[in-house]
Amino acid sequence: MTEQTTDPLQVPPPPGFAPVRDGLKVSFEFFPPKTEEMENRLWAAIKRLEPLGPQFVSVTYGAGGSTRERTHATVARIRSETGLEPAAHLTCVGASRGEIDDIARRYWDEGIRHIVALRGDPSDMGEKYTPFPDGYAYASDLVEGLKKVADFEISVAAYPET
């Protein structure tokens, strides 16, 4: 009889699990957990995916910047407890340039060198995007500002407005 474990971090990888083949670059995106149960599931997933050797793992930033602190805590924990390269999502929404620059400096000071720069979505999904007063208007502005803060590796995502 095989002994079953209830510790999600001790669950073996599924059959057929193999490292990503040479030359293929893969990243994973995680959502910051809202509950203790979600935190346990996230860490079980991270431990199962880590052997795949992704180029980086990113942690999202909720609409309107709603998960700012949870994003930061998750990114910092990934950096300190794994061999993965974390990338923090950072958006233009809901904060001034100074506030965003401070967040970026905090990441840099904690050893986070990769940012996913996004314009972001308004907190009310039906609302039309309006730049925050004294904020970065677009992801391209955010990238320019981040480069003034520190020499981050920056990834972006873009889409055309219709």
Residue, then its C-alpha position, 0 to 999 in steps of 0.5 A: m500500500t502506498e502512503q498518501t501525503t496531504d502536504p501539497l509541496q510533497v506531491p510528486p510531479p505528474p507522469g511524463f514530466a520532463p524539463v523544457r527542451d534546450g533553446l525553448k524559452v518558457s515563463f509562467e505567470f502566477f496570480p497573487p494568492k488571496t487566501e491561505e488555501m490559495e497560498n498553499r496551492l500556489w506554492a505547490a504549483i511553483k514547486r512542481l513547475e520549478p524543475l522545468g527551468p522557466q526563463f522567469v516567472s511573473v506575478t500579476y498586478g490586479a486591475g487598478g493596482s488592487t493586488r500591489e502588496r500581495t504581488h510584492a510579497t509573492v515576488a519577494r518570496i519567490r526570490s528568497e525561497t526558490g531558484l526561479e527568476p521572478a518578474a513583478h508586473l507593474t502598471c500605470v493605473g492608480a498611482s503617480r510617477g513618484e509612487i510607481d518609481d518608489i515601488a520599482r526602487r523597492y523591488w530593485d533594493e530587494g534584488i528583483r531585476h525583472i519588471v513586466a511593464l503594463r498600462g493596466d486596466p481600470s479597477d472598474m472593468g467597464e470604465k474607459y482608461t484615464p491616466f492617473p494624475d501625474g502618472y505614467a499614461y502608457a506602458s511606453d512611458l512606464v518603461e522610460g521611467l523604469k529605466k531612469v530608476a534602475d537597469f531593470e530587465i523589462s518585458v512588455a505586453a501591448y494591444p491596440e485600442t479599438 
